[in-house]
Amino acid sequence: MRTPRRPSAPRVDDTRHLHAAGLRVERVTSVPAWASYLSLAQWRSLLHAVERDLDARGLHARFQGDHFSAAFPDGRLAQLGLVNLAARCRGADVEQHHALARAHFDAVVGPILAPTSNPLDGLTYAECAPRLIVHLYRADAIGDARDRIIARPLCDGLVSALALDLGSAIASLPADLPARWGRSEDELFRVGLANVERRRVHRETFPSHELPGVIVSGNHHSVTSQVHFLNNHLGRHHPAGAIVALPARSMLFAIPLRTGADADALERLTRAVTTALDLLDGVATDPIFADQRFSPDLYWWCDGVLRLLPAAKTPAGPAVMPPDELMAALLEPGVVALTRAT
């Protein structure tokens, strides 16, 4: 099994919505493996420094284990990674942690602003259109912010939302912005998807039993949105679709499924799921992805429609619960009509 290609370091810290749950820093009892060069006292000091700095910026932030989820005063929602900051703190005295955290977040999210400041105020549609993208979010991370942004369901657990790539952050758009711009949501989604499709990504194939899989990666955090364009990346039409994973913001992979009216259909699906779960595990344990992990789930994609595919490893092998439509597509391609999430 080939190891997925490591993308170059992303140019921005990814944005994701604030999760309702968080971890109390004072209850942290161990240092993550990727930051093992820090002592527990240094790790806790760093986390406290980050909390103080984000609070000074007027951000509501929660520690999530390998990153902080934060809500900005202007409505932006962010996931702020710790890998680069922890590396800068290596060898530094704990008294320096606050200054290092401030310098880091000055570069990542910009200087401290007044709570009423909003970087989107005054920006016209013409100015924003080149930076408009359709960005994927986990539905369980959005929470009650769902009604305040422009988002549409993609499948169980995932939504596609309109956002602006501001360089240091990806800002979700407030729900009233289309009216202020005099544009429809449909038009803005079309522009955002076109911009995503044009973004440069790296595509490579890897062996996966009957049909080769494809890994799509890049040095930005909107690679997951390439799931809207899997037809472009798979190279040809696959009637039964593909098993898809979105393990990190800078990567996705897809394993096409071979059709055939025979007794081996479930075995073929199980082999593909096993390969996908192994790849997911590889990304989950790779420290380069520590601050940009996205989804631990598998999905079934077919003819442009994405669906959650319940699957997990067990001592007896992979357990997968394929929908009836998936098994029908494996056995009789071309007869299944899927519907998008509503």
N, C-alpha and C positions, 0 to 999 in steps of 0.2 A: 504494500500500500504506500503510495507516495504521500509525503507530508505536504499539506497545502502551502503554497508559496506565501512567504511573509511579505505583506505590503510595506512600503516605506512609511515612516512615521507620519501620521495624519497631521495636517497643518493647523487644525483647530481641535479644541476639546469639544466633544459631541454635545448636543443638547437633547435632553429627554425630559419628560414631565416628572414633577415631584411625586414620589411614591408616598402614600399615606404613612407607611411604616418606616422606621429608621432605627439605628443602633445608638445607644448611649455610649459616648466615648469613654466615660469612666468605668464602663463595664467591659471594655475590651481587655481580654486576658491573653492574647497571643499576637504575634506579628505575622502577617501573611508571608507565604514562601517567597513571593517576588520581591519583598522588602526585607529579607532575612539579614541584610547587612546592618539594619537598625536594631537597637535593643528595644525591649518593651517600653522602657521609660522614654526613649527617643521617639518611638512610634506614637505614644500617647501625647507627648509634647507637640509633635507635628500636627496631630488631629485637633488638639485644642487651639493651636495657632490658626489653622484653617477655619475653624468655627468662629473665632474672634474676628478674623478678617472678613469673612463673608457676612457676618452680622453687621460689621461696620459699613458695609456696602448696601445695607438694607435688604439683603437677600434672606429668604427663609430657607434654611438648608438642613438636610438630614444626612448623617453618615450611613452609607449603605454597604460597608465592608471593603470595597475596593474603589469607591468614589463617593462624592457628595452629590445628592440631588438637590437642586436649588430652584426657587421661584424668584424671579427678579421683580422689583417694584413696577416695572413697565409692562408686565405680563409675559415676558420671555420665560421659558422653562428650560432648565439646563442640567446636563450631567457633567460634572467637573472631575476629571481624572486626577489621580495622585501619583502616577508612576514617575513622571518627569520631576515633579516637586520633591518627591522622596529621594530621587537620585541627587538633587542639588543639596539636600540636607545631609547627605552622607559625609561624615567627618566634621560636620559643623556642630558647634556648641548649641545646646537647647535654647540658650538666650538669643540665638540668631534666627530661630525658626519663624518668629513673627515677621521679621523683616524679609526673610526669604519668601514667606507665603504672600506678603503684600506685593513684592516685586513680581512674583509668578502670576498672580491674578490681575495685576495691572496690565500685564501683557496679554492675558487670556481673555478677560472680560472687559478690559478698559478701566480707566480711573474711577474712583468712587464718585457717584452721581447723586444729586438730590433725589429723594424718593419720587418726586413728580416728573423727573426727566424721562423722556421716552424717545429712543433713537429713531422711531418710525414717524414721529410728528414732523409734518412739513415735507416728507418725501412724496414725490409724485409717482404715479404709475410708470411713467417713462423712465424715471430713475431706477425704479425697483425691478422692472420687468426682466432685465438681464440676469438678476440674482434670484429670481423667483424659482423655487423648486418644490416638488412634491416629496415630502419627507415621511418616512415610516416611524410610527410610534407603537409601543406596546399599550394596549387598551388598559391593562391593569396599572400602568404607570401614569396615566392621564388623570384618573379620578374625576373629581368634580370640575376640572378645568375643561372638560369635553365641550361644554356649551359656550365657552368663551373663545374658542378657536375655530378655524375652518377645517373640519376634518370629516372624512367619509370612511365607513367601514370597508376594510379590505377582505378580511375573513375573521373567524372567531379569534379574538385576542389581538388583532392588529388593525390599525387605522392608518390611512394616508391623509396627511395634513399639508396645507399650504404653508410655506415658510420662506424666509429670506436668508440667504447665506451672506452674513455680514463680515465674514472673514474670521473674526475672533469668536463668533457664536453663530448658531443657526436659530433665528427667531421665528417662532410660530406666529401666524398672522391673527390679529384679533378679529372677531366675527363681524364687526361693523366696517372693516376696511374696504371690502368690495363696494359698498354703498358710497363711501367717501370718495373712492376712485371713479365711481360711475361705471363699474365693470361687473359682469356676472361671475358667479363662482365657477360656472362651467368654462368660461373663457380663461380664468386664472389657472384652473387645473390644466387646461390644454397647454398653456404657456409653460407652467411648471414642469409638466411631463416632458415637453419638448426640450427644455433645458437639461433635465436629467439625462435624457437619451443622448444628448450631445457630449456629456461629460466623458473624459478619457478614463478608461478602465483597462485592466490587463485581463486577458482571457486565456486560459489554458485547459487542456483536457487531461484526464487521468483515467487509468483502466479501472473498470468497475463491472466485472463479469460480462454479461452479454453485450452491453452498450457502454461506450465511454461516457464518463461524467465530465462536467465542466465546472471550473472554479473561476469566479469573477472577483477581482480584487482591485484595490486602488488606494491612493494616498489621501483620500478624503472620507468623510463620514456619511456620505449619501449613497454608498455602493449598494446598500440594502434596497434602495428604491429601484435598482435595476431589475428587481423581480417583476416590474411592470413590462419588461422587455425581454423576457426569457426566450421568446421566439427568435430574437436577434442573436442570442448567445448559444442556443442549442444547435444551430446550423441547419436543421431540417425539421419537418413536422414529425412529432411522435404521437400517434393516435391515443396511446394510454397515458400520455403526459410524463411527469417526472416527480421524483421525491426531491424536495427542496429543503434546505436549511439556511438560516440567517444567523449564524453564530456570533458575528461581530459586525459592527457598523461598516467596516472596510472590506467585508467579504460576504459572498454567498456561494453556495454550490448546489448543483442540481444533478441528479442521476436519472437519466431517461429509463423508462420501463418498456420492456419488449413484450409485444402482444403475441397471442397464440392460443387457439382453442384446444388446450390440452390440460392434463392433470397437474402440470408443473407451475401453474400460474401463481399459486400461493407461495411456492418455494422461491420463485423468481422475485416476488415482492419481498419475502423475508430476507433474501440475500442483499437486495438493494437497501432495505432498512438497516441491516447490520452494518453495511459499509457507511451509511449516513451517520449512524450513531457513533461509530468509531471516529469518524471525522469530527463530529461534534465534540467528543471527549478530547481529541487532540487540541482543538482550539481552546476549550475550556481550561486546560492545564498549561497553556502557553502564556508566559508572563507578558509577552508583547501585546496581548489582547486584554490585559487586566483592566484597563480603564475604558474599554469600548465594547464589552460583551453586550449582545442584544437579545437573542431569543434562544432558549434551550430546547425548543420544540421542533418537530418535523412537520412538513406541510406537503400536500399533494397539489401539484399544479397541472392543469389540463386545459388546453385551448384558451389560455388567458385568465382562467379562474383559479384562485388559490383557496385551498381548504385545509384546516387543521387536521393532522393525521396523528391520532393518539398512538404512541409507541414508546417502549422503554426496554432497557436491558433487565433480564432476570437471570437467576442461576441456571435456569433451563434453556436460556437463549432469549432472543428478542421477542417481546410480546407486542403485537400490533393489532389494532382494531380497524381494519379498512372499511370504509363505507361501501354499501352495495354498488354504488356507481363506479367505484374504483375496480372492483372485481369484474364487473360487467365490461369495463373498458379494456381490461387485460385479456378477457376472453373473446369479446366481440367488439373490436374497435369501430368507432363511427356511429354507434347507436345510442350514446349517452349524451344527454343534454344537461349541463350543469348551470346553476344559477349563482349569481354573485351574492355576496352578503348584503343584507339590507338593514 
